[in-house]
Amino acid sequence: MTQKSAALQPARDDSVMAFEVKPLDVRGRVLRLGAVIDEIISKHDYPDAVSMLLGEAVALAALLGSTLKFDGKLTLQTQTDGPVSMLVADYTTP
């Protein structure tokens, strides 16, 4: 598959894709969450603000976890004095 044809492929849900723009010395990752995040959030009756925080935590855990170079688990945990005192999101390597 050529680079051009790969770029024309439709994005898949629940995936992380690394990218690089060599002339600009830029690297990054694109995350697309679909059914997985919908399933996680729909199992709970959280207020919208909490659902947003949970979605952001899951996205961050997936982005950081996708950089692991070994089989394992990454746990993202936040603690605050705010309305959501603790938030935890786990990522297990595929």
PDB file of N, CA, C and O in Angstrom:
ATOM      1  N   MET A   1       0.845  -1.172   0.000  1.00  0.00           N
ATOM      2  CA  MET A   1       0.000   0.000   0.000  1.00  0.00           C
ATOM      3  C   MET A   1       0.896   1.242   0.000  1.00  0.00           C
ATOM      4  O   MET A   1       1.820   1.343   0.807  1.00  0.00           O
ATOM      5  N   THR A   2       0.631   2.148  -0.872  1.00  0.00           N
ATOM      6  CA  THR A   2       1.428   3.367  -0.940  1.00  0.00           C
ATOM      7  C   THR A   2       0.965   4.351   0.113  1.00  0.00           C
ATOM      8  O   THR A   2      -0.118   4.215   0.682  1.00  0.00           O
ATOM      9  N   GLN A   3       1.820   5.361   0.366  1.00  0.00           N
ATOM     10  CA  GLN A   3       1.439   6.388   1.332  1.00  0.00           C
ATOM     11  C   GLN A   3       0.190   7.119   0.872  1.00  0.00           C
ATOM     12  O   GLN A   3      -0.669   7.458   1.685  1.00  0.00           O
ATOM     13  N   LYS A   4       0.085   7.360  -0.418  1.00  0.00           N
ATOM     14  CA  LYS A   4      -1.065   8.084  -0.938  1.00  0.00           C
ATOM     15  C   LYS A   4      -2.347   7.289  -0.726  1.00  0.00           C
ATOM     16  O   LYS A   4      -3.353   7.849  -0.290  1.00  0.00           O
ATOM     17  N   SER A   5      -2.329   5.995  -1.027  1.00  0.00           N
ATOM     18  CA  SER A   5      -3.543   5.200  -0.850  1.00  0.00           C
ATOM     19  C   SER A   5      -3.881   5.024   0.627  1.00  0.00           C
ATOM     20  O   SER A   5      -5.056   4.946   0.985  1.00  0.00           O
ATOM     21  N   ALA A   6      -2.869   4.959   1.486  1.00  0.00           N
ATOM     22  CA  ALA A   6      -3.127   4.851   2.921  1.00  0.00           C
ATOM     23  C   ALA A   6      -3.823   6.101   3.431  1.00  0.00           C
ATOM     24  O   ALA A   6      -4.692   6.016   4.299  1.00  0.00           O
ATOM     25  N   ALA A   7      -3.453   7.250   2.906  1.00  0.00           N
ATOM     26  CA  ALA A   7      -4.058   8.504   3.343  1.00  0.00           C
ATOM     27  C   ALA A   7      -5.514   8.598   2.922  1.00  0.00           C
ATOM     28  O   ALA A   7      -6.282   9.341   3.534  1.00  0.00           O
ATOM     29  N   LEU A   8      -5.914   7.862   1.891  1.00  0.00           N
ATOM     30  CA  LEU A   8      -7.280   7.926   1.398  1.00  0.00           C
ATOM     31  C   LEU A   8      -8.208   6.932   2.089  1.00  0.00           C
ATOM     32  O   LEU A   8      -9.414   6.938   1.843  1.00  0.00           O
ATOM     33  N   GLN A   9      -7.660   6.084   2.946  1.00  0.00           N
ATOM     34  CA  GLN A   9      -8.482   5.111   3.648  1.00  0.00           C
ATOM     35  C   GLN A   9      -9.337   5.828   4.695  1.00  0.00           C
ATOM     36  O   GLN A   9      -8.860   6.750   5.357  1.00  0.00           O
ATOM     37  N   PRO A  10     -10.589   5.413   4.845  1.00  0.00           N
ATOM     38  CA  PRO A  10     -11.431   6.047   5.866  1.00  0.00           C
ATOM     39  C   PRO A  10     -10.903   5.744   7.265  1.00  0.00           C
ATOM     40  O   PRO A  10     -10.365   4.666   7.516  1.00  0.00           O
ATOM     41  N   ALA A  11     -11.063   6.695   8.159  1.00  0.00           N
ATOM     42  CA  ALA A  11     -10.615   6.510   9.537  1.00  0.00           C
ATOM     43  C   ALA A  11     -11.498   5.471  10.219  1.00  0.00           C
ATOM     44  O   ALA A  11     -12.711   5.445  10.015  1.00  0.00           O
ATOM     45  N   ARG A  12     -10.885   4.626  11.022  1.00  0.00           N
ATOM     46  CA  ARG A  12     -11.626   3.616  11.773  1.00  0.00           C
ATOM     47  C   ARG A  12     -11.909   4.149  13.172  1.00  0.00           C
ATOM     48  O   ARG A  12     -11.092   4.863  13.755  1.00  0.00           O
ATOM     49  N   ASP A  13     -13.070   3.795  13.700  1.00  0.00           N
ATOM     50  CA  ASP A  13     -13.378   4.160  15.077  1.00  0.00           C
ATOM     51  C   ASP A  13     -12.485   3.384  16.029  1.00  0.00           C
ATOM     52  O   ASP A  13     -11.988   2.308  15.699  1.00  0.00           O
ATOM     53  N   ASP A  14     -12.291   3.939  17.204  1.00  0.00           N
ATOM     54  CA  ASP A  14     -11.535   3.301  18.271  1.00  0.00           C
ATOM     55  C   ASP A  14     -10.124   2.939  17.812  1.00  0.00           C
ATOM     56  O   ASP A  14      -9.688   1.794  17.930  1.00  0.00           O
ATOM     57  N   SER A  15      -9.425   3.937  17.291  1.00  0.00           N
ATOM     58  CA  SER A  15      -8.065   3.697  16.814  1.00  0.00           C
ATOM     59  C   SER A  15      -7.182   4.910  17.085  1.00  0.00           C
ATOM     60  O   SER A  15      -7.655   6.037  17.232  1.00  0.00           O
ATOM     61  N   VAL A  16      -5.885   4.636  17.145  1.00  0.00           N
ATOM     62  CA  VAL A  16      -4.870   5.678  17.289  1.00  0.00           C
ATOM     63  C   VAL A  16      -3.930   5.546  16.104  1.00  0.00           C
ATOM     64  O   VAL A  16      -3.465   4.449  15.793  1.00  0.00           O
ATOM     65  N   MET A  17      -3.650   6.656  15.444  1.00  0.00           N
ATOM     66  CA  MET A  17      -2.752   6.637  14.295  1.00  0.00           C
ATOM     67  C   MET A  17      -1.643   7.664  14.512  1.00  0.00           C
ATOM     68  O   MET A  17      -1.908   8.839  14.766  1.00  0.00           O
ATOM     69  N   ALA A  18      -0.408   7.206  14.410  1.00  0.00           N
ATOM     70  CA  ALA A  18       0.731   8.109  14.519  1.00  0.00           C
ATOM     71  C   ALA A  18       0.945   8.815  13.190  1.00  0.00           C
ATOM     72  O   ALA A  18       0.656   8.262  12.129  1.00  0.00           O
ATOM     73  N   PHE A  19       1.456  10.046  13.255  1.00  0.00           N
ATOM     74  CA  PHE A  19       1.778  10.772  12.029  1.00  0.00           C
ATOM     75  C   PHE A  19       3.065  11.560  12.233  1.00  0.00           C
ATOM     76  O   PHE A  19       3.494  11.808  13.360  1.00  0.00           O
ATOM     77  N   GLU A  20       3.670  11.946  11.112  1.00  0.00           N
ATOM     78  CA  GLU A  20       4.902  12.728  11.131  1.00  0.00           C
ATOM     79  C   GLU A  20       4.912  13.652   9.926  1.00  0.00           C
ATOM     80  O   GLU A  20       4.592  13.237   8.812  1.00  0.00           O
ATOM     81  N   VAL A  21       5.281  14.907  10.153  1.00  0.00           N
ATOM     82  CA  VAL A  21       5.471  15.882   9.080  1.00  0.00           C
ATOM     83  C   VAL A  21       6.951  16.251   9.130  1.00  0.00           C
ATOM     84  O   VAL A  21       7.352  17.163   9.855  1.00  0.00           O
ATOM     85  N   LYS A  22       7.758  15.530   8.348  1.00  0.00           N
ATOM     86  CA  LYS A  22       9.212  15.673   8.433  1.00  0.00           C
ATOM     87  C   LYS A  22       9.715  17.090   8.164  1.00  0.00           C
ATOM     88  O   LYS A  22      10.572  17.569   8.907  1.00  0.00           O
ATOM     89  N   PRO A  23       9.218  17.786   7.126  1.00  0.00           N
ATOM     90  CA  PRO A  23       9.751  19.131   6.875  1.00  0.00           C
ATOM     91  C   PRO A  23       9.553  20.093   8.051  1.00  0.00           C
ATOM     92  O   PRO A  23      10.318  21.043   8.217  1.00  0.00           O
ATOM     93  N   LEU A  24       8.537  19.844   8.854  1.00  0.00           N
ATOM     94  CA  LEU A  24       8.263  20.721   9.995  1.00  0.00           C
ATOM     95  C   LEU A  24       8.758  20.138  11.312  1.00  0.00           C
ATOM     96  O   LEU A  24       8.606  20.757  12.366  1.00  0.00           O
ATOM     97  N   ASP A  25       9.354  18.940  11.254  1.00  0.00           N
ATOM     98  CA  ASP A  25       9.835  18.247  12.446  1.00  0.00           C
ATOM     99  C   ASP A  25       8.715  18.107  13.484  1.00  0.00           C
ATOM    100  O   ASP A  25       8.896  18.401  14.665  1.00  0.00           O
ATOM    101  N   VAL A  26       7.560  17.649  13.006  1.00  0.00           N
ATOM    102  CA  VAL A  26       6.379  17.497  13.855  1.00  0.00           C
ATOM    103  C   VAL A  26       5.948  16.033  13.848  1.00  0.00           C
ATOM    104  O   VAL A  26       5.851  15.408  12.792  1.00  0.00           O
ATOM    105  N   ARG A  27       5.693  15.498  15.034  1.00  0.00           N
ATOM    106  CA  ARG A  27       5.141  14.153  15.167  1.00  0.00           C
ATOM    107  C   ARG A  27       3.972  14.211  16.139  1.00  0.00           C
ATOM    108  O   ARG A  27       3.933  15.056  17.033  1.00  0.00           O
ATOM    109  N   GLY A  28       3.037  13.318  15.957  1.00  0.00           N
ATOM    110  CA  GLY A  28       1.896  13.295  16.858  1.00  0.00           C
ATOM    111  C   GLY A  28       1.060  12.058  16.657  1.00  0.00           C
ATOM    112  O   GLY A  28       1.460  11.132  15.951  1.00  0.00           O
ATOM    113  N   ARG A  29      -0.092  12.044  17.274  1.00  0.00           N
ATOM    114  CA  ARG A  29      -1.024  10.927  17.174  1.00  0.00           C
ATOM    115  C   ARG A  29      -2.432  11.480  17.050  1.00  0.00           C
ATOM    116  O   ARG A  29      -2.784  12.486  17.667  1.00  0.00           O
ATOM    117  N   VAL A  30      -3.223  10.803  16.243  1.00  0.00           N
ATOM    118  CA  VAL A  30      -4.628  11.148  16.069  1.00  0.00           C
ATOM    119  C   VAL A  30      -5.446  10.030  16.705  1.00  0.00           C
ATOM    120  O   VAL A  30      -5.230   8.851  16.424  1.00  0.00           O
ATOM    121  N   LEU A  31      -6.371  10.406  17.549  1.00  0.00           N
ATOM    122  CA  LEU A  31      -7.219   9.437  18.243  1.00  0.00           C
ATOM    123  C   LEU A  31      -8.645   9.580  17.745  1.00  0.00           C
ATOM    124  O   LEU A  31      -9.172  10.686  17.625  1.00  0.00           O
ATOM    125  N   ARG A  32      -9.254   8.448  17.459  1.00  0.00           N
ATOM    126  CA  ARG A  32     -10.666   8.457  17.050  1.00  0.00           C
ATOM    127  C   ARG A  32     -11.407   7.449  17.931  1.00  0.00           C
ATOM    128  O   ARG A  32     -11.203   6.239  17.823  1.00  0.00           O
ATOM    129  N   LEU A  33     -12.253   7.963  18.787  1.00  0.00           N
ATOM    130  CA  LEU A  33     -13.047   7.115  19.670  1.00  0.00           C
ATOM    131  C   LEU A  33     -14.480   7.083  19.172  1.00  0.00           C
ATOM    132  O   LEU A  33     -15.049   8.117  18.824  1.00  0.00           O
ATOM    133  N   GLY A  34     -15.048   5.919  19.141  1.00  0.00           N
ATOM    134  CA  GLY A  34     -16.423   5.772  18.667  1.00  0.00           C
ATOM    135  C   GLY A  34     -17.219   4.913  19.619  1.00  0.00           C
ATOM    136  O   GLY A  34     -17.649   5.373  20.676  1.00  0.00           O
ATOM    137  N   ALA A  35     -17.415   3.664  19.242  1.00  0.00           N
ATOM    138  CA  ALA A  35     -18.268   2.753  20.006  1.00  0.00           C
ATOM    139  C   ALA A  35     -17.754   2.516  21.421  1.00  0.00           C
ATOM    140  O   ALA A  35     -18.552   2.373  22.347  1.00  0.00           O
ATOM    141  N   VAL A  36     -16.451   2.472  21.604  1.00  0.00           N
ATOM    142  CA  VAL A  36     -15.903   2.191  22.933  1.00  0.00           C
ATOM    143  C   VAL A  36     -16.278   3.293  23.915  1.00  0.00           C
ATOM    144  O   VAL A  36     -16.768   3.005  25.007  1.00  0.00           O
ATOM    145  N   ILE A  37     -16.056   4.542  23.544  1.00  0.00           N
ATOM    146  CA  ILE A  37     -16.361   5.633  24.475  1.00  0.00           C
ATOM    147  C   ILE A  37     -17.866   5.741  24.686  1.00  0.00           C
ATOM    148  O   ILE A  37     -18.315   6.049  25.791  1.00  0.00           O
ATOM    149  N   ASP A  38     -18.645   5.493  23.646  1.00  0.00           N
ATOM    150  CA  ASP A  38     -20.107   5.508  23.795  1.00  0.00           C
ATOM    151  C   ASP A  38     -20.560   4.445  24.797  1.00  0.00           C
ATOM    152  O   ASP A  38     -21.427   4.698  25.633  1.00  0.00           O
ATOM    153  N   GLU A  39     -19.968   3.262  24.703  1.00  0.00           N
ATOM    154  CA  GLU A  39     -20.326   2.174  25.615  1.00  0.00           C
ATOM    155  C   GLU A  39     -19.937   2.504  27.052  1.00  0.00           C
ATOM    156  O   GLU A  39     -20.709   2.252  27.977  1.00  0.00           O
ATOM    157  N   ILE A  40     -18.746   3.065  27.242  1.00  0.00           N
ATOM    158  CA  ILE A  40     -18.281   3.418  28.586  1.00  0.00           C
ATOM    159  C   ILE A  40     -19.208   4.445  29.223  1.00  0.00           C
ATOM    160  O   ILE A  40     -19.645   4.270  30.360  1.00  0.00           O
ATOM    161  N   ILE A  41     -19.506   5.505  28.498  1.00  0.00           N
ATOM    162  CA  ILE A  41     -20.306   6.595  29.062  1.00  0.00           C
ATOM    163  C   ILE A  41     -21.769   6.191  29.227  1.00  0.00           C
ATOM    164  O   ILE A  41     -22.406   6.587  30.203  1.00  0.00           O
ATOM    165  N   SER A  42     -22.311   5.415  28.297  1.00  0.00           N
ATOM    166  CA  SER A  42     -23.734   5.062  28.364  1.00  0.00           C
ATOM    167  C   SER A  42     -24.057   4.088  29.501  1.00  0.00           C
ATOM    168  O   SER A  42     -25.220   3.959  29.882  1.00  0.00           O
ATOM    169  N   LYS A  43     -23.053   3.405  30.046  1.00  0.00           N
ATOM    170  CA  LYS A  43     -23.292   2.471  31.148  1.00  0.00           C
ATOM    171  C   LYS A  43     -23.545   3.185  32.469  1.00  0.00           C
ATOM    172  O   LYS A  43     -23.935   2.555  33.452  1.00  0.00           O
ATOM    173  N   HIS A  44     -23.328   4.488  32.497  1.00  0.00           N
ATOM    174  CA  HIS A  44     -23.483   5.266  33.721  1.00  0.00           C
ATOM    175  C   HIS A  44     -24.394   6.453  33.443  1.00  0.00           C
ATOM    176  O   HIS A  44     -24.510   6.909  32.306  1.00  0.00           O
ATOM    177  N   ASP A  45     -25.017   6.933  34.463  1.00  0.00           N
ATOM    178  CA  ASP A  45     -25.908   8.082  34.317  1.00  0.00           C
ATOM    179  C   ASP A  45     -25.222   9.321  34.895  1.00  0.00           C
ATOM    180  O   ASP A  45     -25.752   9.981  35.789  1.00  0.00           O
ATOM    181  N   TYR A  46     -24.034   9.623  34.366  1.00  0.00           N
ATOM    182  CA  TYR A  46     -23.281  10.773  34.856  1.00  0.00           C
ATOM    183  C   TYR A  46     -23.856  12.066  34.299  1.00  0.00           C
ATOM    184  O   TYR A  46     -24.430  12.075  33.210  1.00  0.00           O
ATOM    185  N   PRO A  47     -23.704  13.163  35.045  1.00  0.00           N
ATOM    186  CA  PRO A  47     -24.038  14.469  34.469  1.00  0.00           C
ATOM    187  C   PRO A  47     -23.130  14.737  33.262  1.00  0.00           C
ATOM    188  O   PRO A  47     -22.051  14.155  33.150  1.00  0.00           O
ATOM    189  N   ASP A  48     -23.570  15.611  32.374  1.00  0.00           N
ATOM    190  CA  ASP A  48     -22.801  15.897  31.155  1.00  0.00           C
ATOM    191  C   ASP A  48     -21.369  16.323  31.452  1.00  0.00           C
ATOM    192  O   ASP A  48     -20.444  15.906  30.755  1.00  0.00           O
ATOM    193  N   ALA A  49     -21.174  17.150  32.479  1.00  0.00           N
ATOM    194  CA  ALA A  49     -19.823  17.634  32.800  1.00  0.00           C
ATOM    195  C   ALA A  49     -18.909  16.477  33.199  1.00  0.00           C
ATOM    196  O   ALA A  49     -17.739  16.453  32.817  1.00  0.00           O
ATOM    197  N   VAL A  50     -19.428  15.527  33.957  1.00  0.00           N
ATOM    198  CA  VAL A  50     -18.626  14.371  34.378  1.00  0.00           C
ATOM    199  C   VAL A  50     -18.354  13.466  33.180  1.00  0.00           C
ATOM    200  O   VAL A  50     -17.252  12.934  33.045  1.00  0.00           O
ATOM    201  N   SER A  51     -19.342  13.286  32.315  1.00  0.00           N
ATOM    202  CA  SER A  51     -19.138  12.485  31.104  1.00  0.00           C
ATOM    203  C   SER A  51     -18.049  13.085  30.225  1.00  0.00           C
ATOM    204  O   SER A  51     -17.252  12.356  29.634  1.00  0.00           O
ATOM    205  N   MET A  52     -18.014  14.411  30.138  1.00  0.00           N
ATOM    206  CA  MET A  52     -16.960  15.081  29.357  1.00  0.00           C
ATOM    207  C   MET A  52     -15.587  14.816  29.969  1.00  0.00           C
ATOM    208  O   MET A  52     -14.637  14.499  29.254  1.00  0.00           O
ATOM    209  N   LEU A  53     -15.480  14.947  31.295  1.00  0.00           N
ATOM    210  CA  LEU A  53     -14.203  14.679  31.964  1.00  0.00           C
ATOM    211  C   LEU A  53     -13.770  13.232  31.755  1.00  0.00           C
ATOM    212  O   LEU A  53     -12.599  12.958  31.495  1.00  0.00           O
ATOM    213  N   LEU A  54     -14.714  12.316  31.869  1.00  0.00           N
ATOM    214  CA  LEU A  54     -14.403  10.901  31.665  1.00  0.00           C
ATOM    215  C   LEU A  54     -13.938  10.650  30.237  1.00  0.00           C
ATOM    216  O   LEU A  54     -12.974   9.916  30.019  1.00  0.00           O
ATOM    217  N   GLY A  55     -14.606  11.248  29.273  1.00  0.00           N
ATOM    218  CA  GLY A  55     -14.197  11.104  27.874  1.00  0.00           C
ATOM    219  C   GLY A  55     -12.796  11.631  27.634  1.00  0.00           C
ATOM    220  O   GLY A  55     -12.009  11.014  26.916  1.00  0.00           O
ATOM    221  N   GLU A  56     -12.482  12.781  28.238  1.00  0.00           N
ATOM    222  CA  GLU A  56     -11.136  13.346  28.086  1.00  0.00           C
ATOM    223  C   GLU A  56     -10.090  12.462  28.751  1.00  0.00           C
ATOM    224  O   GLU A  56      -8.991  12.297  28.220  1.00  0.00           O
ATOM    225  N   ALA A  57     -10.420  11.891  29.912  1.00  0.00           N
ATOM    226  CA  ALA A  57      -9.476  11.006  30.601  1.00  0.00           C
ATOM    227  C   ALA A  57      -9.229   9.733  29.794  1.00  0.00           C
ATOM    228  O   ALA A  57      -8.091   9.276  29.689  1.00  0.00           O
ATOM    229  N   VAL A  58     -10.281   9.165  29.230  1.00  0.00           N
ATOM    230  CA  VAL A  58     -10.132   7.961  28.400  1.00  0.00           C
ATOM    231  C   VAL A  58      -9.297   8.282  27.164  1.00  0.00           C
ATOM    232  O   VAL A  58      -8.437   7.495  26.771  1.00  0.00           O
ATOM    233  N   ALA A  59      -9.549   9.432  26.557  1.00  0.00           N
ATOM    234  CA  ALA A  59      -8.774   9.831  25.376  1.00  0.00           C
ATOM    235  C   ALA A  59      -7.297   9.992  25.726  1.00  0.00           C
ATOM    236  O   ALA A  59      -6.430   9.514  24.995  1.00  0.00           O
ATOM    237  N   LEU A  60      -7.011  10.659  26.834  1.00  0.00           N
ATOM    238  CA  LEU A  60      -5.620  10.856  27.242  1.00  0.00           C
ATOM    239  C   LEU A  60      -4.950   9.525  27.569  1.00  0.00           C
ATOM    240  O   LEU A  60      -3.803   9.298  27.183  1.00  0.00           O
ATOM    241  N   ALA A  61      -5.653   8.650  28.274  1.00  0.00           N
ATOM    242  CA  ALA A  61      -5.086   7.335  28.600  1.00  0.00           C
ATOM    243  C   ALA A  61      -4.803   6.537  27.330  1.00  0.00           C
ATOM    244  O   ALA A  61      -3.779   5.861  27.238  1.00  0.00           O
ATOM    245  N   ALA A  62      -5.701   6.610  26.355  1.00  0.00           N
ATOM    246  CA  ALA A  62      -5.492   5.884  25.092  1.00  0.00           C
ATOM    247  C   ALA A  62      -4.303   6.448  24.321  1.00  0.00           C
ATOM    248  O   ALA A  62      -3.508   5.689  23.766  1.00  0.00           O
ATOM    249  N   LEU A  63      -4.175   7.771  24.284  1.00  0.00           N
ATOM    250  CA  LEU A  63      -3.040   8.376  23.575  1.00  0.00           C
ATOM    251  C   LEU A  63      -1.720   8.029  24.253  1.00  0.00           C
ATOM    252  O   LEU A  63      -0.765   7.635  23.583  1.00  0.00           O
ATOM    253  N   LEU A  64      -1.659   8.170  25.566  1.00  0.00           N
ATOM    254  CA  LEU A  64      -0.421   7.843  26.280  1.00  0.00           C
ATOM    255  C   LEU A  64      -0.136   6.342  26.230  1.00  0.00           C
ATOM    256  O   LEU A  64       1.008   5.936  26.027  1.00  0.00           O
ATOM    257  N   GLY A  65      -1.163   5.524  26.412  1.00  0.00           N
ATOM    258  CA  GLY A  65      -0.986   4.076  26.392  1.00  0.00           C
ATOM    259  C   GLY A  65      -0.528   3.556  25.048  1.00  0.00           C
ATOM    260  O   GLY A  65       0.196   2.563  24.977  1.00  0.00           O
ATOM    261  N   SER A  66      -0.944   4.216  23.979  1.00  0.00           N
ATOM    262  CA  SER A  66      -0.547   3.760  22.641  1.00  0.00           C
ATOM    263  C   SER A  66       0.940   3.961  22.381  1.00  0.00           C
ATOM    264  O   SER A  66       1.470   3.439  21.400  1.00  0.00           O
ATOM    265  N   THR A  67       1.613   4.703  23.238  1.00  0.00           N
ATOM    266  CA  THR A  67       3.056   4.906  23.068  1.00  0.00           C
ATOM    267  C   THR A  67       3.880   3.838  23.791  1.00  0.00           C
ATOM    268  O   THR A  67       5.099   3.783  23.625  1.00  0.00           O
ATOM    269  N   LEU A  68       3.227   2.993  24.589  1.00  0.00           N
ATOM    270  CA  LEU A  68       3.960   1.952  25.319  1.00  0.00           C
ATOM    271  C   LEU A  68       4.634   1.001  24.341  1.00  0.00           C
ATOM    272  O   LEU A  68       4.042   0.606  23.336  1.00  0.00           O
ATOM    273  N   LYS A  69       5.855   0.643  24.637  1.00  0.00           N
ATOM    274  CA  LYS A  69       6.617  -0.235  23.761  1.00  0.00           C
ATOM    275  C   LYS A  69       6.692  -1.658  24.326  1.00  0.00           C
ATOM    276  O   LYS A  69       7.530  -2.455  23.905  1.00  0.00           O
ATOM    277  N   PHE A  70       5.829  -1.964  25.261  1.00  0.00           N
ATOM    278  CA  PHE A  70       5.798  -3.284  25.874  1.00  0.00           C
ATOM    279  C   PHE A  70       4.349  -3.626  26.214  1.00  0.00           C
ATOM    280  O   PHE A  70       3.486  -2.749  26.253  1.00  0.00           O
ATOM    281  N   ASP A  71       4.093  -4.911  26.460  1.00  0.00           N
ATOM    282  CA  ASP A  71       2.757  -5.321  26.885  1.00  0.00           C
ATOM    283  C   ASP A  71       2.558  -4.898  28.332  1.00  0.00           C
ATOM    284  O   ASP A  71       3.413  -5.148  29.182  1.00  0.00           O
ATOM    285  N   GLY A  72       1.448  -4.268  28.604  1.00  0.00           N
ATOM    286  CA  GLY A  72       1.198  -3.844  29.973  1.00  0.00           C
ATOM    287  C   GLY A  72      -0.027  -2.972  30.078  1.00  0.00           C
ATOM    288  O   GLY A  72      -0.897  -2.978  29.207  1.00  0.00           O
ATOM    289  N   LYS A  73      -0.079  -2.220  31.160  1.00  0.00           N
ATOM    290  CA  LYS A  73      -1.232  -1.387  31.461  1.00  0.00           C
ATOM    291  C   LYS A  73      -0.754  -0.010  31.897  1.00  0.00           C
ATOM    292  O   LYS A  73       0.226   0.123  32.630  1.00  0.00           O
ATOM    293  N   LEU A  74      -1.464   1.010  31.432  1.00  0.00           N
ATOM    294  CA  LEU A  74      -1.217   2.375  31.868  1.00  0.00           C
ATOM    295  C   LEU A  74      -2.464   2.821  32.627  1.00  0.00           C
ATOM    296  O   LEU A  74      -3.580   2.674  32.129  1.00  0.00           O
ATOM    297  N   THR A  75      -2.280   3.364  33.825  1.00  0.00           N
ATOM    298  CA  THR A  75      -3.393   3.873  34.616  1.00  0.00           C
ATOM    299  C   THR A  75      -3.226   5.372  34.782  1.00  0.00           C
ATOM    300  O   THR A  75      -2.202   5.844  35.278  1.00  0.00           O
ATOM    301  N   LEU A  76      -4.236   6.113  34.366  1.00  0.00           N
ATOM    302  CA  LEU A  76      -4.278   7.563  34.532  1.00  0.00           C
ATOM    303  C   LEU A  76      -5.197   7.845  35.712  1.00  0.00           C
ATOM    304  O   LEU A  76      -6.352   7.420  35.721  1.00  0.00           O
ATOM    305  N   GLN A  77      -4.683   8.562  36.710  1.00  0.00           N
ATOM    306  CA  GLN A  77      -5.489   8.872  37.888  1.00  0.00           C
ATOM    307  C   GLN A  77      -5.316  10.336  38.231  1.00  0.00           C
ATOM    308  O   GLN A  77      -4.195  10.843  38.286  1.00  0.00           O
ATOM    309  N   THR A  78      -6.430  11.015  38.462  1.00  0.00           N
ATOM    310  CA  THR A  78      -6.383  12.411  38.897  1.00  0.00           C
ATOM    311  C   THR A  78      -7.133  12.527  40.211  1.00  0.00           C
ATOM    312  O   THR A  78      -8.123  11.830  40.439  1.00  0.00           O
ATOM    313  N   GLN A  79      -6.653  13.416  41.077  1.00  0.00           N
ATOM    314  CA  GLN A  79      -7.318  13.712  42.336  1.00  0.00           C
ATOM    315  C   GLN A  79      -7.350  15.221  42.506  1.00  0.00           C
ATOM    316  O   GLN A  79      -6.341  15.901  42.313  1.00  0.00           O
ATOM    317  N   THR A  80      -8.520  15.741  42.870  1.00  0.00           N
ATOM    318  CA  THR A  80      -8.669  17.182  43.068  1.00  0.00           C
ATOM    319  C   THR A  80      -9.594  17.437  44.251  1.00  0.00           C
ATOM    320  O   THR A  80     -10.196  16.519  44.809  1.00  0.00           O
ATOM    321  N   ASP A  81      -9.687  18.704  44.613  1.00  0.00           N
ATOM    322  CA  ASP A  81     -10.650  19.132  45.625  1.00  0.00           C
ATOM    323  C   ASP A  81     -11.948  19.588  44.980  1.00  0.00           C
ATOM    324  O   ASP A  81     -12.854  20.055  45.671  1.00  0.00           O
ATOM    325  N   GLY A  82     -12.046  19.459  43.665  1.00  0.00           N
ATOM    326  CA  GLY A  82     -13.220  19.908  42.919  1.00  0.00           C
ATOM    327  C   GLY A  82     -14.382  18.936  43.020  1.00  0.00           C
ATOM    328  O   GLY A  82     -14.358  18.009  43.829  1.00  0.00           O
ATOM    329  N   PRO A  83     -15.401  19.150  42.194  1.00  0.00           N
ATOM    330  CA  PRO A  83     -16.603  18.311  42.240  1.00  0.00           C
ATOM    331  C   PRO A  83     -16.346  16.842  41.896  1.00  0.00           C
ATOM    332  O   PRO A  83     -17.070  15.966  42.369  1.00  0.00           O
ATOM    333  N   VAL A  84     -15.338  16.564  41.089  1.00  0.00           N
ATOM    334  CA  VAL A  84     -14.940  15.175  40.794  1.00  0.00           C
ATOM    335  C   VAL A  84     -13.634  14.947  41.538  1.00  0.00           C
ATOM    336  O   VAL A  84     -12.566  15.349  41.077  1.00  0.00           O
ATOM    337  N   SER A  85     -13.730  14.298  42.693  1.00  0.00           N
ATOM    338  CA  SER A  85     -12.546  14.182  43.552  1.00  0.00           C
ATOM    339  C   SER A  85     -11.505  13.214  42.998  1.00  0.00           C
ATOM    340  O   SER A  85     -10.309  13.407  43.216  1.00  0.00           O
ATOM    341  N   MET A  86     -11.941  12.180  42.288  1.00  0.00           N
ATOM    342  CA  MET A  86     -10.991  11.226  41.707  1.00  0.00           C
ATOM    343  C   MET A  86     -11.542  10.704  40.386  1.00  0.00           C
ATOM    344  O   MET A  86     -12.737  10.444  40.248  1.00  0.00           O
ATOM    345  N   LEU A  87     -10.647  10.560  39.429  1.00  0.00           N
ATOM    346  CA  LEU A  87     -11.012  10.032  38.117  1.00  0.00           C
ATOM    347  C   LEU A  87      -9.902   9.089  37.684  1.00  0.00           C
ATOM    348  O   LEU A  87      -8.727   9.454  37.728  1.00  0.00           O
ATOM    349  N   VAL A  88     -10.260   7.878  37.266  1.00  0.00           N
ATOM    350  CA  VAL A  88      -9.281   6.865  36.873  1.00  0.00           C
ATOM    351  C   VAL A  88      -9.665   6.305  35.507  1.00  0.00           C
ATOM    352  O   VAL A  88     -10.830   5.998  35.253  1.00  0.00           O
ATOM    353  N   ALA A  89      -8.669   6.176  34.634  1.00  0.00           N
ATOM    354  CA  ALA A  89      -8.867   5.546  33.328  1.00  0.00           C
ATOM    355  C   ALA A  89      -7.695   4.606  33.079  1.00  0.00           C
ATOM    356  O   ALA A  89      -6.539   4.999  33.234  1.00  0.00           O
ATOM    357  N   ASP A  90      -7.986   3.374  32.695  1.00  0.00           N
ATOM    358  CA  ASP A  90      -6.957   2.370  32.412  1.00  0.00           C
ATOM    359  C   ASP A  90      -6.861   2.122  30.917  1.00  0.00           C
ATOM    360  O   ASP A  90      -7.855   2.181  30.193  1.00  0.00           O
ATOM    361  N   TYR A  91      -5.637   1.841  30.470  1.00  0.00           N
ATOM    362  CA  TYR A  91      -5.386   1.423  29.090  1.00  0.00           C
ATOM    363  C   TYR A  91      -4.537   0.166  29.164  1.00  0.00           C
ATOM    364  O   TYR A  91      -3.473   0.167  29.783  1.00  0.00           O
ATOM    365  N   THR A  92      -5.003  -0.906  28.536  1.00  0.00           N
ATOM    366  CA  THR A  92      -4.242  -2.150  28.461  1.00  0.00           C
ATOM    367  C   THR A  92      -3.806  -2.347  27.021  1.00  0.00           C
ATOM    368  O   THR A  92      -4.619  -2.238  26.103  1.00  0.00           O
ATOM    369  N   THR A  93      -2.522  -2.638  26.817  1.00  0.00           N
ATOM    370  CA  THR A  93      -2.016  -2.793  25.456  1.00  0.00           C
ATOM    371  C   THR A  93      -2.733  -3.946  24.764  1.00  0.00           C
ATOM    372  O   THR A  93      -3.045  -4.963  25.383  1.00  0.00           O
ATOM    373  N   PRO A  94      -2.989  -3.769  23.461  1.00  0.00           N
ATOM    374  CA  PRO A  94      -3.691  -4.837  22.720  1.00  0.00           C
ATOM    375  C   PRO A  94      -2.809  -6.049  22.505  1.00  0.00           C
ATOM    376  O   PRO A  94      -3.244  -7.030  21.902  1.00  0.00           O
TER     377      PRO A  94
END
